[in-house]
Amino acid sequence: MPSPFSALWRRRAAALALALLATALLFTLSRYAAVSSDFPPPSPTYGHRLPTLVDLTLVYDRDALCLDGTPPGYHFLPGFGQGSHSWILHLEGGSWCRNFKSCARRKKSNLGSSAHMDSRVEFVGILSDDESQNPDFYNWNKVRIRYCDGASFSGTVQDEVKNGTGFFFRGQRIWEAVMADLLSKGLSRAKQVYCACCNQASVHPLHSSSMSMNSTVPSSRHRHCFRPAIRLQHHAFLTGCSAGGLSTYIHCDDFRALLPKTPMVKCLADGGFFLDVEDISGRRYMRAFYNDVARLQDVRKKFPRCSSDMEPGQIGMSPLLFPDFTLQVEHVLSPEGSDPQNLWRNCRMDITKCTTKQLEILQGFRKALLDAINEFKNRRGWGMFIDSCFIHCQSMKAITWHSPSAARINNKTAAEAVGDWFFDRREVKEIDCEYPCNPTCYNVALDEPYKQD
């Protein structure tokens, strides 16, 4: 019988990538289009200035509501220079709620209500506007989309649900409303940009009707250029972490469809891939978890082409589980309910405290996951950066994205690998050796274990 992972991937036309093991950083593309390779290599230096603070923008749409009925929101930092026509959107993560009890708790936090969201947030990692910290995307238009629906922007319940108090399960409508707002602010204007003399930052927009052979000839005021004239193109990049990484898988095709004139649209999922396997007690905790989420928020409507005999949690969710060591150990292999004697408690919180036997189980999980993604390793254009570090969401942390302390595979940070993949500087299929082989890993120790609902 085919696995739910295989069944869903055969049904979906999205060109997606995969991730694996410990902060596995995934990147993929949707209907990829080739562009010029005339892009500068990433900077080898690192910055130290404070991150930029970006204000919250609320989106008022009567149908797009957070769990508690407040409006959704995002933070927008405009691009500049040659990056002013390109966009990077990041879908925020933060787990899911599987029942009314857990959703009620979320309503009282930033993960369920914009009333509890910070009015300003730092833009770091892949959203940084410091070239030395984010060499390939620093000058792009950058958006951080806040997560407040509890189901990875995929809930489709039209009416308010009453259960002691009111709930709104409208993640899909939040996605649509935020995209509409961003399209009106420039995301839809896919321009080609002509750079006659890149070292002088002379950028001129071109329309297809005005392009000719003469278009690539620098004017007299640019005749002393150090580099030949090139055409820079408008790019769009959808990214996400954790539950936001899962959202990236779910909405990658939708994002591409919104931008039919944009030359290149790609998607990256950081820590958004879980494997559907039995845990240490022999049960499939994550499948049951996602079944509850999918039923509660009627996620099946988001995937009308999927087989009706599939479990709700298999419709777009359980096959897309991230293999992040910090959460794989807690959520997939040894959830608290499957470990009544707390034999895995220390290992769940700090990988250096795992026993030899526990590490053997983790390595067996790693092998199963590598086997599961094997068919995608040879697909042209797909990329992966799979390290063996105990940390979650590398793309949204300055220290793990591109810093002297960032993990490296073949001497490349995650930022460098993603940039190489996005701009086609090389094929990127980076898979780390088994833990604890990588001395560059930045591993974290958790303060407390994850509490099950």
Disulfide bonds with the S-S distance in Angstrom:
Cys66-Cys148 2.13
Cys97-Cys103 2.13
Cys195-Cys198 2.32
Cys197-Cys225 2.16
Cys241-Cys393 1.33
Cys252-Cys267 2.20
Cys347-Cys354 1.87
Cys389-Cys441 2.05
Cys433-Cys437 1.75
